Amino acid sequence: MNKLSLALVLALATGCVAAAEPVVFSAEQLKAKVEQVTQAQNKVMLKGSVKADVDRLFALYSDDFVYIHEAYGGSYSKEQLYANTLRLMSMGKYDQTEARYRIINLMPGYNAVAVQRQEIYNGVTQNHLAVFEFRAGKVTKIIEYWK
């Protein structure tokens, strides 16, 4: 093998190893991602939201994204959740006049964040716990821990 071929093989091997390293978000980056998702979720639930708002929200989710809420139906794939969101939107169920969720507290971890959010729904205020998990810059899982 000549020197140029060897250098090319080594460069490609090094690039593959570097590409395999997971992207680890800092606490500030995790906070920004959760805020971005929460704002997009709030936008979808506002009266007058449109399919483009749903598309912007779901662009933040990985292809293998899963939403888990055992108290309200279990586990949903990205495709199921997207279809349900569009169906509810077409039925006029998203009619909020102000943001539904407000972030109260965040506890960042390794590409995951425990999130305490306050929900105001039909005049009732409740605090909720959720965990957001990330991979390659996208949300891979949201697990809700409230009823």
Secondary structure as GFF3:
##gff-version 3
##sequence-region A 1 147
A	DSSP	alpha_helix	3	20	.	.	.	ID=ss1
A	DSSP	alpha_helix	27	45	.	.	.	ID=ss2
A	DSSP	alpha_helix	51	58	.	.	.	ID=ss3
A	DSSP	beta_strand	61	69	.	.	.	ID=ss4
A	DSSP	three_ten_helix	70	72	.	.	.	ID=ss5
A	DSSP	beta_strand	74	77	.	.	.	ID=ss6
A	DSSP	alpha_helix	78	90	.	.	.	ID=ss7
A	DSSP	beta_strand	101	108	.	.	.	ID=ss8
A	DSSP	beta_strand	112	121	.	.	.	ID=ss9
A	DSSP	beta_strand	124	135	.	.	.	ID=ss10
A	DSSP	beta_strand	138	144	.	.	.	ID=ss11
###
